[in-house]
Amino acid sequence: GYDDRIRALLAFSQFVIVGLIGLFIYVGYRVKIKQSKR
């Protein structure tokens, strides 16, 4: 029903947000390592 759709959308958006944050941290970490090696 309607409720299930909202719940699924919330779960999906949460997953996407967590993934983006993880990717951002990973990229920032890699960039930091590259800069510190110089």
PEZIDA-V64490 format. One line per field, one symbol per residue. ss: DSSP state (a for helix, b for strand, c for the rest). psi: psi as a letter, one per 30 degrees, with the letter a starting at -180 (. if undefined). burial: + if it has 24 or more other ideal C-beta (glycine too) atoms within 12 Angstrom, else -. A space follows every 10 residues. Layout:
BEGIN
ss: ???
psi: ???
burial: ???
END
This chain:
BEGIN
ss: caaaaaaaaa aaaaaaaaaa aaaaaaaaaa aaaaaaac
psi: aeeeeeeeee eeeeeeeeee eeeeeeeeee eeeeeff.
burial: ---------- ---------- ---------- --------
END
